[in-house]
Amino acid sequence: QVQMVESGGGSVQAGESLRLACAASPYGGTTYSLYSMAWFRQSPGKEREGIALVDVDGTTSYAESVKGRFTISKDTAKNTLYLQMNSLRPEDTAMYYCAAEMGRFGTTIATLTTADFNYWGQGTQVTVSS
């Protein structure tokens, strides 16, 4: 099991950058390195969508909407997941959530849904104005 807390959200202008962090606290005998980690986001009236995944073997994948602008990374020594977001757009406005699941998915974020992850942070709001 793992508990997670996101930080780093805020309000920015279009074209600016933000870095989100997700601090994880594994418990019950598990270790952070055993988890595949992802970022999801949810806008009002829309379903929560997966936008970036780092699999337990380090493989990354991105939704087409953020590819080339966002970078997911994981610092195992600090038990922290990051999402570097560059060239932000108004349509990136959403609540951003980190998610974790033990084991390797062996697929891309495009094929995964919220049902594939058992552990979630509380979310951090990102607002991008034009």
C-alpha positions, 0 to 999 in steps of 0.5 A: 500500500502507498499514500500519496500527496500532490503539490505544485499546482497553481495559476499560470498564464498560457505558455508558462511552466509548472512542476507537480510533485507527488510524495509517496509513503509506502507502507505494509512492507512495500517499497516505492520501486515496486509501483508503476506511477501515473498522472491523471487529470480531470476537468469539470464535467469530464472523465478523469483521463490518464496523461502520463505513465512511468512503468515499474521498469522506467518506461514512460508514455504520454497522452497525445494531448501532452506529448512533447510538452509534459515530462513524467519522472520518478525519483526513487531515492526520494519516493517522489513522482514529478510532472514537468509541464511546459508550454501550458495551454488553457485546455490543460486547466484541471485537477491533477492526480497522481496514481499508483499500482503495484507491478508492471503494466507493460502498456501505454497510458492510452490503454489505462483507466482509473480502474487500473490504479488502486492508490490515489493522491488528493489532487492539485489544481492547475489553472491556465489563463489565456 
